[in-house]
């Protein structure tokens, strides 16, 4: 009887323990995490010896998803990354990943999560830091 009680307790609590820490990301949380990753990725590419020579002229990328100017900033940065094709570092995996991920974030913000976002400020200078 004791073994049956222990087995019943294990079968009851294991699914609860496995499912409790997982929360599916919302559109807003996905955009926040992608913006943070992209900001860090661009900074790392500017410091990386392999890509620093051609990324040095690129502006710093700071993405504030609450700023209404962020869409224009992303469009400009996407075109700058795509313009790196003449340079050698444009063909590295990291630079291509930056461009693709930035385009994905732009699509998420403009199409998929458009209703979930609220732009609280309109300060383009704040994105230029």
C-alpha positions as a LaTeX table, in Angstrom:
\begin{tabular}{lrrr}
\hline
Residue & $x$ (\AA) & $y$ (\AA) & $z$ (\AA) \\
\hline
Unk1 & 0.00 & 0.00 & 0.00 \\
Unk2 & 2.85 & 2.36 & 0.79 \\
Unk3 & 4.43 & 1.81 & $-2.62$ \\
Unk4 & 1.14 & 2.55 & $-4.32$ \\
Unk5 & 0.78 & 5.82 & $-2.38$ \\
Unk6 & 4.31 & 6.90 & $-3.32$ \\
Unk7 & 3.73 & 6.03 & $-6.94$ \\
Unk8 & 0.49 & 8.00 & $-6.95$ \\
Unk9 & 2.22 & 11.03 & $-5.43$ \\
Unk10 & 5.03 & 10.85 & $-7.99$ \\
Unk11 & 2.58 & 10.57 & $-10.86$ \\
Unk12 & 0.66 & 13.54 & $-9.49$ \\
Unk13 & 3.56 & 15.91 & $-8.83$ \\
Unk14 & 5.95 & 15.18 & $-11.71$ \\
Unk15 & 3.70 & 16.67 & $-14.41$ \\
Unk16 & 3.07 & 19.73 & $-12.22$ \\
Unk17 & 6.78 & 20.22 & $-11.61$ \\
Unk18 & 7.62 & 19.88 & $-15.29$ \\
Unk19 & 4.94 & 22.24 & $-16.53$ \\
Unk20 & 5.08 & 25.04 & $-13.96$ \\
Unk21 & 8.26 & 26.94 & $-14.99$ \\
Unk22 & 7.33 & 27.07 & $-18.67$ \\
Unk23 & 5.42 & 30.11 & $-19.80$ \\
Unk24 & 4.99 & 30.58 & $-23.53$ \\
Unk25 & 6.34 & 33.90 & $-24.71$ \\
Unk26 & 3.88 & 36.59 & $-25.63$ \\
Unk27 & 4.41 & 38.74 & $-28.67$ \\
Unk28 & 5.59 & 41.60 & $-26.48$ \\
Unk29 & 8.09 & 39.48 & $-24.52$ \\
Unk30 & 9.43 & 37.97 & $-27.75$ \\
Unk31 & 10.03 & 41.45 & $-29.19$ \\
Unk32 & 11.73 & 42.63 & $-25.98$ \\
Unk33 & 14.07 & 39.66 & $-25.90$ \\
Unk34 & 14.89 & 39.90 & $-29.62$ \\
Unk35 & 15.65 & 43.62 & $-29.30$ \\
Unk36 & 18.01 & 42.97 & $-26.41$ \\
Unk37 & 19.75 & 40.14 & $-28.27$ \\
Unk38 & 20.16 & 42.29 & $-31.38$ \\
Unk39 & 21.59 & 45.21 & $-29.44$ \\
Unk40 & 24.12 & 42.89 & $-27.83$ \\
Unk41 & 24.89 & 41.09 & $-31.12$ \\
Unk42 & 25.65 & 44.37 & $-32.93$ \\
Unk43 & 27.92 & 45.50 & $-30.10$ \\
Unk44 & 29.76 & 42.17 & $-30.15$ \\
Unk45 & 30.28 & 42.39 & $-33.92$ \\
Unk46 & 31.85 & 45.82 & $-33.54$ \\
Unk47 & 34.31 & 44.40 & $-30.98$ \\
Unk48 & 35.05 & 41.14 & $-32.82$ \\
Unk49 & 38.45 & 41.26 & $-34.55$ \\
Unk50 & 37.09 & 39.41 & $-37.58$ \\
Unk51 & 34.30 & 41.91 & $-38.26$ \\
Unk52 & 35.44 & 45.08 & $-36.51$ \\
Unk53 & 37.17 & 46.53 & $-39.61$ \\
Unk54 & 34.00 & 46.81 & $-41.65$ \\
Unk55 & 31.57 & 47.27 & $-38.76$ \\
Unk56 & 33.46 & 50.20 & $-37.28$ \\
Unk57 & 31.62 & 52.72 & $-39.50$ \\
Unk58 & 28.21 & 51.30 & $-38.59$ \\
Unk59 & 26.24 & 53.30 & $-36.03$ \\
Unk60 & 25.60 & 51.80 & $-32.62$ \\
Unk61 & 22.38 & 49.80 & $-32.57$ \\
Unk62 & 20.17 & 50.55 & $-29.59$ \\
Unk63 & 16.63 & 49.21 & $-29.96$ \\
Unk64 & 14.00 & 50.63 & $-27.64$ \\
Unk65 & 10.72 & 48.99 & $-28.64$ \\
Unk66 & 8.75 & 51.71 & $-26.84$ \\
Unk67 & 10.20 & 54.45 & $-29.06$ \\
Unk68 & 8.22 & 55.21 & $-32.22$ \\
Unk69 & 11.45 & 55.92 & $-34.14$ \\
Unk70 & 12.64 & 52.34 & $-33.74$ \\
Unk71 & 11.02 & 51.21 & $-37.00$ \\
Unk72 & 12.89 & 53.83 & $-39.01$ \\
Unk73 & 16.12 & 52.98 & $-37.18$ \\
Unk74 & 15.70 & 49.28 & $-38.00$ \\
Unk75 & 14.99 & 49.99 & $-41.69$ \\
Unk76 & 18.12 & 52.10 & $-41.91$ \\
Unk77 & 20.27 & 49.53 & $-40.12$ \\
Unk78 & 18.94 & 46.69 & $-42.30$ \\
Unk79 & 19.92 & 48.61 & $-45.43$ \\
Unk80 & 23.36 & 49.34 & $-43.97$ \\
Unk81 & 23.95 & 45.67 & $-43.13$ \\
Unk82 & 22.82 & 44.65 & $-46.62$ \\
Unk83 & 25.15 & 47.30 & $-48.05$ \\
Unk84 & 28.12 & 45.53 & $-46.43$ \\
Unk85 & 28.04 & 42.94 & $-49.21$ \\
Unk86 & 31.00 & 44.58 & $-50.92$ \\
Unk87 & 33.11 & 44.09 & $-47.84$ \\
Unk88 & 34.60 & 40.82 & $-46.70$ \\
Unk89 & 32.89 & 40.61 & $-43.31$ \\
Unk90 & 29.43 & 40.71 & $-44.84$ \\
Unk91 & 29.79 & 37.06 & $-45.68$ \\
Unk92 & 30.47 & 35.91 & $-42.15$ \\
Unk93 & 27.76 & 33.94 & $-40.43$ \\
Unk94 & 27.41 & 36.43 & $-37.57$ \\
Unk95 & 26.79 & 39.44 & $-39.82$ \\
Unk96 & 24.25 & 37.54 & $-41.90$ \\
Unk97 & 22.55 & 36.40 & $-38.68$ \\
Unk98 & 22.35 & 40.02 & $-37.50$ \\
Unk99 & 20.67 & 41.08 & $-40.74$ \\
Unk100 & 18.21 & 38.18 & $-40.79$ \\
Unk101 & 17.27 & 38.53 & $-37.13$ \\
Unk102 & 16.84 & 42.29 & $-37.48$ \\
Unk103 & 14.53 & 41.74 & $-40.45$ \\
Unk104 & 12.54 & 39.17 & $-38.43$ \\
Unk105 & 12.12 & 41.65 & $-35.59$ \\
Unk106 & 10.98 & 44.30 & $-38.05$ \\
Unk107 & 8.35 & 41.92 & $-39.46$ \\
Unk108 & 7.19 & 40.92 & $-35.97$ \\
Unk109 & 6.80 & 44.53 & $-34.92$ \\
Unk110 & 5.16 & 45.78 & $-38.10$ \\
Unk111 & 2.86 & 42.87 & $-38.90$ \\
Unk112 & 2.51 & 40.08 & $-36.38$ \\
Unk113 & 2.56 & 42.01 & $-33.09$ \\
Unk114 & 1.42 & 45.39 & $-34.30$ \\
Unk115 & $-1.61$ & 45.53 & $-31.98$ \\
Unk116 & 0.39 & 44.46 & $-28.91$ \\
Unk117 & 2.87 & 47.35 & $-29.08$ \\
Unk118 & 2.43 & 50.79 & $-27.61$ \\
Unk119 & 4.96 & 53.47 & $-28.48$ \\
Unk120 & 5.23 & 55.65 & $-25.42$ \\
Unk121 & 7.88 & 58.08 & $-26.67$ \\
Unk122 & 8.88 & 59.68 & $-29.95$ \\
Unk123 & 12.53 & 60.59 & $-29.45$ \\
Unk124 & 14.76 & 59.66 & $-32.37$ \\
Unk125 & 17.85 & 61.15 & $-30.71$ \\
Unk126 & 17.53 & 58.69 & $-27.84$ \\
Unk127 & 18.18 & 55.79 & $-30.25$ \\
Unk128 & 21.40 & 57.37 & $-31.48$ \\
Unk129 & 23.14 & 57.38 & $-28.09$ \\
\hline
\end{tabular}
